[in-house]
Amino acid sequence: MARKVVWTHEATADLEALAEYIARDSTFYAAAFVQEIRDASRSLNEFSERGRIVPEIANQNIRELFVREYRLIYSIKELRVVILGLIHGKRNLKKLWKAEKRG
């Protein structure tokens, strides 16, 4: 079943911050990486269950895809996939999201 993919405000801010960081060195690579992340997120409309369950959350409906070393974290709903965040794989998800008051 195809689901609509939507990005939360927080996830969009994560992506923009990452793009700005990479663009300090190369606007070309920043744009290419943003495109790679967007393509990965769009693929979730048909294959939303392909990501692994986020270990820190242990909820079957909260999953993640790795795009290079970044975790694209999303929630599977009946009719949509909600992109919740994008964080570096070495960051502490629980600590970061608690500090930011995210779900």
C-alpha positions in Angstrom: 0.0 0.0 0.0 1.4 3.4 -1.0 1.6 5.9 1.8 2.2 9.7 1.6 5.6 10.7 3.0 5.5 13.9 5.1 8.4 15.7 7.0 7.9 17.2 10.4 9.2 20.7 11.1 12.0 19.2 13.2 13.1 16.8 10.6 13.1 19.6 8.0 15.2 21.7 10.3 17.6 18.7 10.8 18.0 18.4 7.0 18.5 22.2 6.5 21.2 22.3 9.3 23.0 19.4 7.7 22.9 21.0 4.3 24.3 24.3 5.7 27.1 22.4 7.5 28.1 20.5 4.4 27.8 23.7 2.2 30.6 25.3 4.2 32.9 23.1 2.3 30.9 22.4 -0.9 27.5 23.5 -2.0 27.6 20.8 -4.7 28.0 18.0 -2.2 25.5 19.5 0.1 22.9 19.6 -2.6 23.8 16.0 -3.7 23.5 14.7 -0.2 20.2 16.4 0.4 18.9 14.8 -2.8 20.1 11.4 -1.6 18.2 11.8 1.6 15.1 13.1 -0.1 15.2 10.1 -2.5 15.5 7.7 0.4 12.5 9.3 2.1 10.4 9.1 -1.0 11.1 5.4 -1.4 9.3 4.9 1.9 5.9 5.5 0.3 6.0 1.9 -1.1 8.5 0.2 1.2 8.0 1.8 4.6 8.6 -1.4 6.6 12.1 -1.9 5.1 13.9 0.2 7.8 15.0 -1.4 11.0 13.1 -0.7 14.3 14.9 2.1 16.2 16.6 0.2 19.1 16.4 3.1 21.6 12.6 3.4 21.1 11.7 -0.3 20.4 8.4 0.6 18.8 7.6 -1.4 15.6 6.2 1.7 14.0 9.2 3.8 14.6 11.9 2.9 12.1 15.1 4.2 10.6 17.0 4.0 7.3 20.7 4.8 7.2 21.7 7.2 4.5 25.5 7.1 4.7 26.2 7.7 8.4 22.9 9.5 9.1 19.8 8.0 10.6 16.6 8.9 8.8 14.0 8.2 11.6 10.3 7.9 10.6 7.0 6.7 11.9 4.7 4.5 10.0 1.0 5.5 10.1 -1.9 3.8 8.3 -1.9 6.2 5.3 1.4 8.0 5.7 5.0 7.9 6.7 6.1 10.7 8.9 9.8 11.7 8.9 10.7 12.5 12.5 14.3 13.4 12.3 17.7 13.1 10.7 20.7 12.6 13.0 24.3 11.5 12.8 24.6 7.8 13.7 27.1 8.5 16.4 24.9 10.9 18.3 22.9 9.7 21.3 19.3 9.7 20.0 17.5 9.5 23.4 19.7 12.3 25.0 19.3 14.6 21.9 15.6 14.2 21.5 15.0 14.6 25.3 17.0 17.8 25.2 15.0 19.0 22.2 11.7 17.8 23.7 10.9 15.5 20.8 8.8 12.4 20.9 
